[in-house]
Amino acid sequence: MNTFIDEGITHIARMMRTALYGDLAGSYLPPAYWRQRLYQILDTTHLSNAQLRTVDSLLLELDKFDLCAKAPSSRQPQLQLVQ
């Protein structure tokens, strides 16, 4: 098992969540950046089953983030134009 790859995956998991959800200013690295990083890991090495599952889980988390970002939140007030 390659611990360098494990450390890279762990780093991405930790930083991805922080970057996506950010702070009051919002996210500061887009999902496309994290997808690219994960695809690089998939393309550059042979991963163990556990590593593949972790990368897949992170990719699914990015998909879920994208869906939530596109859907209007029920917590945000909807603006209506007054004519």
Buried (B, 14 or more C-beta within 10 A) or exposed (E): EEEEBBEBBEEBBEEBBEBBEEEEEEBEBBBEBBBEBBEEBBEEEEBEEEBEEBBEEBBEBBEEBBEEEEEEEEEEEEEEEEE
